[in-house]
Amino acid sequence: MIINISGRTDIINHYSDWLFKRFQEGYVLSRNSLFPNSVRRYELSPDKIDCIIFGSKNYAPVLGCIHEVTEKFNTYFYYTITAYDKDIEPGIPDIDTSINTFLSLSGIVGTQRMAWRYDPILLTERYTISHHIETFEYIANRLSGHFDRCIFSFVEMYKKHETNLPELIPVTGKDMNTIAQGIGRIAKKYGFALQTCGPEENYARYGIATSGCVTLDILGKANNLQFRNIKHKGFRKGCHCIESRDIGALNSCLNGCKYCYANKNAQLPRENYALHDPCSPLLIGHLKPTDKLEAGLQKTFLKPTNQIGSEKKGVNMISQKQKEKARVFSDMHKKNEIFVLPNAWNVGSAYVFEKQGFEAVATSSAGIAYDLGYPDGEDISFDDLLWIVEKIASRVEIPLSVDFERGYSDIGGEVKENARKLLFAGAVGLNIEDGLPNGKLSPLDKQIEKIKALSELKRELDIDFVINARTCAYWLNVANDEEKLKIAYERGNAFAESGADCVFIPGAIDKATVSKLVKGIHAPINIILNGVFTDFEGLENLGVRRLSVGSGPVRYVYREIIELANNLYNGNVAKLLNNGFTYAKANDYFDKMSKK
């Protein structure tokens, strides 16, 4: 589990004595914000907590003792430093004091565990766009090299801002774009990662990532941890953060920030602070006779130790044999002839395709999903995919390409690390697509970011694995025929220029369109088998180099299984018992080429 310090209030700045008392006693109580009589107890011990995340605007009160926590627990620190003065943030030290504290904390806990938050960005007559950009650069210049990433967001317009911040000027879409462009330029200048927080617009064109501010990827890299692939549900619409347990209390922060969402009004924090007892296990007040006290769920997100090993980052576990497989697979795309690439969904099907003479095999994302009992569309976890790839690669000798879907992330760096794990598992080809669940295409710059990240991985690991970049323009039927062709041209050539070795354009396309795509895209073309054409030689003459069969085989097999199940349920067993593939024949088939 993840424990959140200061999500609801700034515990570090105002309640640090209480916090360290809780660590000494080894547990804490947290009152539910929505159901006040519900209280949870959490054990504060390293074996119960995967990571502790801190958030504050002033870490000065804990500089002398924070090592007591970091020596025992995995940690990550979010430090907010903005452009505002006492008129907006009355309880916060000035910028230079905050910067000095930031540098001191970074020296204690490590650069990799520090994030600089510059949020929320709001506009007034004093705090203009130019003021923000100038101040952002001043802070960036001072902090550069002392933090892991910078996170920003724009102010959310709450009703109470009409009273607390009457001087607030609404931030328009144009304003946001100008600010994003300015701070994106600064981040590039000083060489640090910059990302949005929450449901912001996509600013990838300015080098800005879109991600949750608290993700298992961030926490894992900072603490050398390997987490399971878990869906990040977030805390509100558009939030991409991993769930955590907050031990603070609303309406208790004394920072007095006028934009604050956690305080209903300015008086409540002072009233609640009067109820604070540093010796109580609750931040505010004590347990009441009417309270319902229960043990909080403390389930680990960490990957089991028996699943850790083959995918360690930083260690090149690519063998010469795998590099040779990658070379062979790459060469298959360069010949002036078509090859059929069957799509497997489990070890057995991959084994069959190899035994029947195919020179390479790919996975089917739909097939794997069906085989695990899910519909297609990244409903299976990345860990599920990784496990299946490892099993297939250990059983077959022919090159294995993996349907990577959208890379299991919207961030190029995270896609790259997921790809690294698949390569370490034995893959020599990756298929990455731009189709979104809503039926639209991912922004082109986002796809280019992912493909470039995969190209970088080629160089890092010194393996020429095949990047098969898929555009779903036809598959999702995103426009009329003329416009789809233009989209396919634009995306296909952009993918190739970014490092893709082959461009995959699935969809029911006629031969005339295929011919245009082959001529208009400067890369080998991959299409999917469909009812429009089954003439392999004709496709080869058109210039198609790779023909995938997609989920066709798995659907064929499951259609047979469904029919079998219906017959069996109704007592019709003749076809089942007289299929000719006897137990002895099955054993013989799967035993002849046994590798293990």
Order of alpha helices (4+ residues) and beta strands (2+ residues): beta-alpha-alpha-beta-beta-beta-alpha-beta-alpha-beta-alpha-beta-alpha-alpha-beta-beta-alpha-beta-alpha-beta-alpha-beta-beta-alpha-beta-alpha-alpha-beta-alpha-beta-alpha-beta-alpha-beta-alpha-beta-alpha-beta-alpha-alpha-alpha
